[in-house]
Amino acid sequence: MEPDTWRDNVDRRTFLKAGMATAAVAGLPLDTLGEETTANKPPALPTRLLGRTGKKVTILNLGAGREPSNRLLNATYDMGVRYIDTADCYANGASEEALGKWMAKTGRRTEFCIVTKDHPRTPSQWVEMMETRLAALQTDYIDLFFIHALGEPGQSDADPTDIPQMKEWGAAAEKMKKTGKVHHVGFSTHSSMPLRIQLLNNAAKGGWVDAIMLSYDPPSVRDHAEFDKALDTCHKAGIGLICMKEMRSVGEVPRILPQFKEMGLTPNQAVLHAVWSDERIATICSAMPNLGILKENTTAARKFKPLDGDKVGAVMELYERHGNTFCGGCDGRCQKAGCTKAAISDIARYLTYHERDGMPEEARALFAALSPEQRDWHGADLAAASAACLSKLDFAALLARAEQKLA
């Protein structure tokens, strides 16, 4: 599919205003999946080019935020996923270690795009971290090496939003790529919407960023024109865009809703289809911690066809009706409405890392990096903040839990 097919199949304005041969796998009982003896494995999932890298990646990838079992990794391979995302901090390093041992045992390293990340404060530190990540993964090269969670407080010696356009960081990236041990570089970002937009625009200006992994969902594109423009800017600059957190702001919903029944999709599959309908997005990173979710998502990937405006509208309605569990980061309207300097949206997001992502240490570290003023939400008008929130988060309940779990 050519890069502009999304625009041909789903009119941009309609999308913004409107609000995944599976038979071989789908018919298998879960207890037969993930065994090394599985026969007649299906081919890889559909692929897209990852920006100017020239690398074709499967449109769905495994986010190994928790330590992946051999059974899950085998099933990931069997179901056609050929891209795995990990990081130095995932499961306190156990994610990289498990993945490295599995690749060494199975000999499947060259069949996968492997992404890992680290938390450098300086360009020279980033170069030094390369060898540590290679050793942890038991590999000779890393397909994509990211600066992790760019834009978070207290992360680097420089202003994080400036890093994507700084020559010193670009030189460090080039130094690693010249060794052949790192093929491409970039960053991930979970930051608030204003910072996210700035990071994207600066990446396009800097010229050295090959790919960006970012929080993305269809409502964020619809509701923030500057975010949509920044995505366009990066896409035109050849920067590969990787979606994450697309399911975060959708709470518990029925397995089948009437508006998705005719599509033959579950609500979760419909969300994946809506994201893939934006062809600026090369691939979706999904946690898929069990075989049921893995099967559902890979089935969706094989069934994918671009959604029209009405179907995208149904997905938007899903977010609006059930989107009350996660702060995806907006323009700070909750903070303004609550008349507070506390970083209430960031605190709510860190709580999600703790409760839903299984990353309590990272969540506590990010909370601790906030200033005392940013942590002190007690004088805020939380009712007004919730009313202003695009996801209608219950800040009173979330922040009280955050204080107990993150402090």
HELIX and SHEET records of a PDB file:
HELIX    1   1 THR A    5  ASN A    9  1                                   5    
HELIX    2   2 ARG A   12  LYS A   17  1                                   6    
HELIX    3   3 ALA A   23  ALA A   26  1                                   4    
HELIX    4   4 LEU A   30  THR A   32  5                                   3    
HELIX    5   5 GLY A   51  THR A   53  5                                   3    
HELIX    6   6 ASN A   70  ASP A   78  1                                   9    
HELIX    7   7 TYR A   90  GLY A   93  5                                   4    
HELIX    8   8 ALA A   94  THR A  106  1                                  13    
HELIX    9   9 ARG A  109  GLU A  111  5                                   3    
HELIX   10  10 PRO A  123  LEU A  137  1                                  15    
HELIX   11  11 PRO A  160  GLN A  165  5                                   6    
HELIX   12  12 LYS A  167  THR A  179  1                                  13    
HELIX   13  13 MET A  193  GLY A  206  1                                  14    
HELIX   14  14 PRO A  218  ASP A  223  1                                   6    
HELIX   15  15 ALA A  225  LYS A  236  1                                  12    
HELIX   16  16 PRO A  258  LYS A  261  1                                   4    
HELIX   17  17 PRO A  267  TRP A  276  1                                  10    
HELIX   18  18 LEU A  291  LYS A  303  1                                  13    
HELIX   19  19 GLY A  309  HIS A  322  1                                  14    
HELIX   20  20 ARG A  333  ALA A  337  1                                   5    
HELIX   21  21 ILE A  344  GLU A  355  1                                  12    
HELIX   22  22 PRO A  360  ALA A  369  1                                  10    
HELIX   23  23 PRO A  372  ARG A  375  1                                   4    
HELIX   24  24 LEU A  382  ALA A  388  1                                   7    
HELIX   25  25 PHE A  395  LEU A  406  1                                  12    
SHEET    1   A 2 THR A  47  LEU A  49  0                                        
SHEET    2   A 2 LYS A  56  THR A  58 -1                                        
SHEET    1   B 9 LEU A  60  GLY A  63  0                                        
SHEET    2   B 9 TYR A  83  ASP A  85  1                                        
SHEET    3   B 9 CYS A 113  ASP A 118  1                                        
SHEET    4   B 9 ILE A 142  ILE A 147  1                                        
SHEET    5   B 9 VAL A 182  THR A 189  1                                        
SHEET    6   B 9 ALA A 211  SER A 215  1                                        
SHEET    7   B 9 GLY A 240  MET A 244  1                                        
SHEET    8   B 9 ILE A 281  SER A 286  1                                        
SHEET    9   B 9 LEU A  60  GLY A  63  1                                        
END                                                                             
